Amino acid sequence: MLIKLRLSCAAASLFLSFAPHGHAGDLKAYGELGSGSSWSGPYVGVHYGGGLGDTDWSYPSGDGTSPGLDGGALFGAQLGIQHDWNGFVAGVEVSYSGIVDVGERSWCPNHINVCSNELGNLLLMNGRLGYALGPTLLYAAGGYARSSLDIHTRFPIPALNESAKESVGGWAIGGGLEYKPSPNVVIGFEYLRVDLNNEDFALTRDTNGIFAGRVKVDADFNLVRTRLTVRLGSN
C-alpha cells in the first residue's frame, strides 16, 4: 500500500509540472523548458571574450607585411529576437563589442620602422538558425560585420610617425551553444570568424597631418565569446 501511495504522489507531481494550469509554480516554469515555444521571444544580454587573427598590408610598391591581431579583451552587449518552431529556432541579433588591445606589430617592409594595427568598436548583425533539445540550443550564425581599424607606422624619429583609422565592413560566420539553467536565463559560448574587406588607408604624419602614403589592409580574425542572456518574456 505504501509503495502505491508513493507512485501516486510521483505521478501527480509529474502531471502538475507539465500541466497548463494549476498550482505547481516553479515546477510548471521548469516544465516549460521542454515546450515547443521555450526559445521564442526577444532577449538582451552581455558577453566577454577575446580575438586572434592577422592583417595583410600591401603598399603600392608591391611590398607588404602582416601584423597580427592577437590578445586583448572583447566585451559588450547583444539584443535579439527569435522564434521556436517545435525545436527549430531562427532569429536575428545585433551586438556591439568594445575591444581593448587586440592588435600586434611587425617590421615594415624597409625594416626601419614598425607597422602595427588595433581593432575597435565591433558591430555585428547576424542571423541565427539552430535546433533546441529542451534547455539546450545548438545554432549557426552569420551576417554583417563592421569594425574600426587603427594602423600605425613608428619610426626611430617620433616626428615621422604615421597613422590612419577607418571603419571597415565585412562579414561574420560561426555558431555556438546555449543552455538555460532557468526559463528566462541563458548562458552560452560562441565562436565567430570575421573577415573585413580590403580597405585603402591614407597614412598621415601624426605631428602635422600631412599625407604620407597609402596602404591596403585586409583583416580577418577569430572571436570567442561567453554570453549571459535574459529573455524578456516566457512562453
C-alpha positions as CSV (number, residue, x, y, z in Angstrom):
1,M,0.0,0.0,0.0
2,L,2.9,2.4,0.9
3,I,4.6,1.7,-2.5
4,K,1.3,2.5,-4.4
5,L,0.9,5.8,-2.4
6,R,4.5,6.8,-3.3
7,L,3.9,6.0,-7.0
8,S,0.6,8.0,-7.0
9,C,2.4,11.1,-5.4
10,A,5.2,10.9,-8.1
11,A,2.6,10.7,-10.9
12,A,0.7,13.7,-9.5
13,S,3.9,15.7,-9.2
14,L,4.9,14.9,-12.8
15,F,1.4,15.9,-14.1
16,L,1.5,19.2,-12.2
17,S,4.9,20.1,-13.7
18,F,3.6,19.9,-17.2
19,A,0.0,21.0,-16.7
20,P,-1.0,24.2,-18.4
21,H,-2.9,25.3,-15.3
22,G,-2.6,24.6,-11.6
23,H,-0.6,25.4,-8.5
24,A,2.7,23.9,-9.4
25,G,4.5,27.3,-9.6
26,D,8.2,26.7,-10.1
27,L,7.5,23.1,-11.3
28,K,5.4,24.4,-14.2
29,A,8.1,27.0,-15.1
30,Y,10.8,24.4,-15.4
31,G,8.4,22.1,-17.3
32,E,8.2,24.8,-19.9
33,L,11.9,24.3,-20.8
34,G,10.9,21.4,-22.9
35,S,7.9,23.1,-24.7
36,G,8.0,23.9,-28.4
37,S,8.0,27.7,-27.8
38,S,10.6,27.8,-25.0
39,W,13.2,29.7,-27.0
40,S,10.8,32.2,-28.6
41,G,10.8,36.0,-27.9
42,P,13.1,39.0,-27.5
43,Y,16.2,38.9,-25.3
44,V,19.1,41.1,-24.2
45,G,22.5,40.2,-22.7
46,V,26.2,40.8,-22.2
47,H,29.3,39.0,-23.5
48,Y,33.0,38.7,-22.8
49,G,35.8,37.1,-24.8
50,G,38.9,37.6,-27.0
51,G,40.2,37.8,-30.5
52,L,43.0,36.3,-32.6
53,G,43.9,36.9,-36.2
54,D,46.1,38.8,-38.6
55,T,46.2,41.6,-41.2
56,D,47.9,41.8,-44.6
57,W,49.3,45.2,-45.6
58,S,50.0,45.9,-49.3
59,Y,51.9,49.0,-50.4
60,P,51.7,50.5,-54.0
61,S,55.3,49.4,-54.5
62,G,54.3,45.7,-54.1
63,D,55.9,45.3,-50.7
64,G,53.9,44.1,-47.7
65,T,53.8,43.0,-44.1
66,S,51.4,41.2,-41.8
67,P,51.0,42.5,-38.3
68,G,48.8,40.2,-36.2
69,L,45.5,40.9,-34.3
70,D,46.2,39.0,-31.1
71,G,45.3,39.0,-27.4
72,G,43.3,41.7,-25.6
73,A,39.7,41.6,-24.4
74,L,36.3,41.9,-26.1
75,F,33.2,42.9,-24.1
76,G,29.8,44.2,-24.9
77,A,26.1,43.6,-25.3
78,Q,23.6,41.8,-27.6
79,L,19.9,42.3,-28.4
80,G,17.8,39.9,-30.5
81,I,14.6,38.2,-31.2
82,Q,13.9,34.6,-32.3
83,H,11.1,32.0,-32.7
84,D,11.0,28.3,-31.9
85,W,9.1,26.0,-34.3
86,N,9.0,22.7,-32.4
87,G,12.7,22.8,-31.8
88,F,13.8,24.6,-34.9
89,V,14.9,28.1,-33.8
90,A,15.5,31.1,-36.1
91,G,16.2,34.7,-35.3
92,V,18.2,37.9,-35.7
93,E,20.7,39.6,-33.4
94,V,22.6,42.8,-33.1
95,S,25.7,43.0,-30.9
96,Y,28.3,45.7,-30.1
97,S,31.7,44.9,-28.6
98,G,34.3,47.2,-27.2
99,I,37.8,45.9,-27.9
100,V,40.8,46.5,-25.7
101,D,44.3,45.9,-27.0
102,V,43.5,43.4,-29.7
103,G,46.4,44.1,-32.0
104,E,50.1,43.4,-32.8
105,R,53.1,44.8,-34.6
106,S,55.8,43.7,-37.1
107,W,58.6,45.2,-39.1
108,C,57.5,47.4,-42.0
109,P,59.0,46.3,-45.4
110,N,62.0,48.6,-45.1
111,H,62.9,47.0,-41.7
112,I,63.5,50.5,-40.2
113,N,60.0,51.4,-38.9
114,V,57.4,49.2,-37.2
115,C,53.9,48.6,-38.6
116,S,51.1,47.9,-36.1
117,N,47.3,47.8,-36.0
118,E,44.5,47.6,-33.5
119,L,40.8,46.7,-33.6
120,G,37.9,48.5,-32.0
121,N,34.2,49.0,-31.9
122,L,32.9,45.8,-33.5
123,L,29.3,45.8,-34.7
124,L,27.7,42.5,-35.8
125,M,24.2,42.0,-37.3
126,N,23.7,38.2,-37.5
127,G,21.0,35.8,-38.4
128,R,20.7,32.7,-36.2
129,L,19.5,29.2,-37.1
130,G,19.6,26.3,-34.8
131,Y,17.9,23.3,-33.1
132,A,16.8,23.1,-29.5
133,L,16.7,20.0,-27.3
134,G,14.8,21.2,-24.3
135,P,17.1,23.7,-22.4
136,T,20.0,23.3,-24.9
137,L,20.3,25.1,-28.2
138,L,22.9,24.5,-30.9
139,Y,23.0,27.2,-33.6
140,A,24.8,28.6,-36.6
141,A,25.2,32.4,-37.0
142,G,26.3,34.7,-39.8
143,G,25.8,38.2,-41.3
144,Y,27.3,41.7,-41.5
145,A,30.3,42.9,-39.5
146,R,31.8,46.3,-39.1
147,S,34.8,47.4,-37.1
148,S,37.2,50.3,-36.7
149,L,40.9,49.5,-37.5
150,D,43.7,51.8,-36.4
151,I,47.0,51.4,-38.2
152,H,50.4,53.0,-37.3
153,T,54.0,53.1,-38.5
154,R,56.5,54.0,-35.9
155,F,60.0,55.4,-36.8
156,P,63.1,55.8,-34.8
157,I,62.4,59.6,-35.1
158,P,58.9,60.1,-33.5
159,A,58.2,63.2,-35.6
160,L,58.0,60.8,-38.6
161,N,55.3,58.6,-37.1
162,E,52.3,57.9,-39.3
163,S,48.8,56.7,-38.7
164,A,45.3,56.2,-40.1
165,K,41.9,55.0,-38.9
166,E,39.0,53.6,-40.9
167,S,35.7,51.9,-40.2
168,V,35.7,48.7,-42.3
169,G,32.8,46.5,-43.3
170,G,32.8,42.7,-43.9
171,W,31.1,39.5,-42.8
172,A,31.0,37.1,-39.9
173,I,30.1,33.4,-39.7
174,G,30.2,30.9,-36.9
175,G,28.0,29.3,-34.2
176,G,27.5,28.5,-30.6
177,L,25.9,26.5,-27.8
178,E,23.4,27.9,-25.3
179,Y,21.9,26.4,-22.2
180,K,19.0,27.6,-20.0
181,P,19.5,26.9,-16.2
182,S,16.2,28.6,-15.7
183,P,13.3,29.6,-18.1
184,N,14.5,33.2,-18.7
185,V,18.3,33.0,-18.1
186,V,20.6,31.7,-20.9
187,I,24.4,31.1,-20.7
188,G,26.4,30.2,-23.8
189,F,29.6,30.0,-25.7
190,E,30.1,31.4,-29.3
191,Y,32.7,31.3,-32.0
192,L,32.8,33.7,-35.0
193,R,35.1,34.2,-37.9
194,V,35.2,37.8,-39.0
195,D,36.6,38.9,-42.4
196,L,36.8,42.6,-43.1
197,N,37.1,44.0,-46.6
198,N,40.4,45.0,-48.2
199,E,40.5,48.7,-47.4
200,D,42.6,51.6,-48.7
201,F,44.2,53.6,-45.8
202,A,45.7,57.1,-46.3
203,L,48.6,57.5,-43.8
204,T,49.3,61.0,-42.4
205,R,52.0,62.3,-40.2
206,D,51.0,62.4,-36.5
207,T,52.7,65.7,-36.0
208,N,51.1,67.8,-38.8
209,G,48.5,65.7,-40.6
210,I,50.5,65.8,-43.9
211,F,49.7,62.9,-46.3
212,A,52.5,60.2,-46.1
213,G,51.3,57.5,-48.5
214,R,48.7,54.7,-48.9
215,V,48.5,51.1,-47.9
216,K,45.8,48.5,-48.4
217,V,44.9,46.4,-45.4
218,D,43.0,43.1,-45.3
219,A,42.0,42.0,-41.8
220,D,40.4,38.7,-40.6
221,F,40.2,37.3,-37.1
222,N,38.6,34.8,-34.8
223,L,36.4,35.6,-31.9
224,V,35.3,33.6,-28.9
225,R,32.6,35.0,-26.6
226,T,31.0,33.7,-23.4
227,R,27.4,35.0,-23.2
228,L,24.8,35.7,-20.5
229,T,21.3,36.5,-21.8
230,V,18.0,37.3,-20.3
231,R,14.7,36.5,-22.1
232,L,12.2,39.4,-21.9
233,G,9.2,37.1,-21.9
234,S,8.3,33.5,-21.2
235,N,6.1,31.3,-23.4
